[in-house]
Amino acid sequence: MRATTMPLPEFADEAEETLFWQTHDSTDYVDWTKAESVTFSNLQPSLKSISLRLPEPMLARLKSLANERDVPYQSLIKMILADHLAHS
């Protein structure tokens, strides 16, 4: 651990901060010995559950594809939807 920490730069936006932390070590900027444990008890999940009816052959195919990729079929459905939305 460093004896002193460097001051954090000012960031124009979250994207700039993300790029910064991808190439810098937080131990140069934060004294983690002073960190305290906290609990965020009121956090709500950012996901919304839905009910979706699919034809059985389609669901079977999705489960088969998910098994081939070693991912849960619900995750595969989200990946397919995200990919389609990104390209539409």
C-alpha positions as CSV (number, residue, x, y, z in Angstrom):
1,M,0.0,0.0,0.0
2,R,1.3,3.4,-0.9
3,A,2.1,5.9,1.9
4,T,0.2,8.7,0.1
5,T,-2.4,8.6,-2.6
6,M,-2.6,10.7,-5.7
7,P,-5.5,13.1,-6.2
8,L,-8.4,11.8,-8.4
9,P,-8.7,13.7,-11.7
10,E,-11.9,15.4,-12.7
11,F,-13.9,13.4,-15.2
12,A,-16.2,15.0,-17.9
13,D,-18.5,12.0,-17.9
14,E,-18.9,8.4,-16.9
15,A,-17.3,7.1,-20.1
16,E,-14.1,9.1,-19.4
17,E,-14.0,7.7,-15.9
18,T,-14.5,4.2,-17.2
19,L,-11.6,4.6,-19.6
20,F,-9.4,6.0,-16.8
21,W,-10.1,3.0,-14.4
22,Q,-9.4,0.5,-17.2
23,T,-5.8,1.7,-17.3
24,H,-5.1,2.8,-13.7
25,D,-4.9,0.9,-10.4
26,S,-7.2,2.2,-7.6
27,T,-4.5,1.6,-5.0
28,D,-2.7,4.7,-6.4
29,Y,-5.7,6.9,-5.7
30,V,-7.7,5.3,-2.8
31,D,-6.5,4.4,0.7
32,W,-8.3,1.2,1.0
33,T,-7.1,0.8,4.6
34,K,-9.8,3.4,5.5
35,A,-12.6,1.7,3.6
36,E,-15.7,0.7,5.6
37,S,-18.0,-2.2,4.8
38,V,-21.6,-1.0,3.9
39,T,-24.8,-2.7,3.0
40,F,-27.2,-1.4,0.4
41,S,-30.4,-3.0,1.7
42,N,-32.8,-0.9,-0.4
43,L,-31.4,-1.7,-3.8
44,Q,-33.9,-2.9,-6.3
45,P,-33.0,-5.2,-9.2
46,S,-32.8,-3.4,-12.5
47,L,-34.4,-6.4,-14.2
48,K,-38.1,-6.8,-14.9
49,S,-39.6,-10.3,-14.9
50,I,-42.0,-11.1,-17.7
51,S,-44.0,-14.1,-18.8
52,L,-43.4,-15.2,-22.4
53,R,-45.2,-18.0,-24.1
54,L,-43.1,-19.8,-26.7
55,P,-43.9,-22.8,-28.9
56,E,-42.4,-25.9,-27.4
57,P,-40.2,-26.7,-30.5
58,M,-38.7,-23.1,-30.3
59,L,-38.0,-23.5,-26.6
60,A,-36.5,-26.9,-27.1
61,R,-34.2,-25.4,-29.8
62,L,-33.2,-22.5,-27.5
63,K,-32.4,-24.9,-24.7
64,S,-30.3,-27.0,-27.1
65,L,-28.4,-23.9,-28.4
66,A,-27.9,-22.8,-24.8
67,N,-26.5,-26.2,-23.8
68,E,-24.1,-26.1,-26.8
69,R,-22.8,-22.7,-25.6
70,D,-22.9,-23.7,-21.9
71,V,-25.1,-20.8,-20.8
72,P,-28.6,-20.8,-19.2
73,Y,-31.3,-20.6,-21.9
74,Q,-32.8,-17.4,-20.4
75,S,-29.4,-15.8,-20.8
76,L,-29.2,-17.0,-24.4
77,I,-32.6,-15.4,-25.0
78,K,-31.4,-12.1,-23.6
79,M,-28.2,-12.3,-25.7
80,I,-30.2,-12.9,-28.9
81,L,-32.7,-10.1,-28.1
82,A,-29.8,-7.7,-27.3
83,D,-28.0,-8.6,-30.5
84,H,-31.1,-8.1,-32.6
85,L,-31.9,-4.8,-30.9
86,A,-28.4,-3.6,-31.5
87,H,-28.6,-4.3,-35.2
88,S,-32.1,-2.9,-35.8
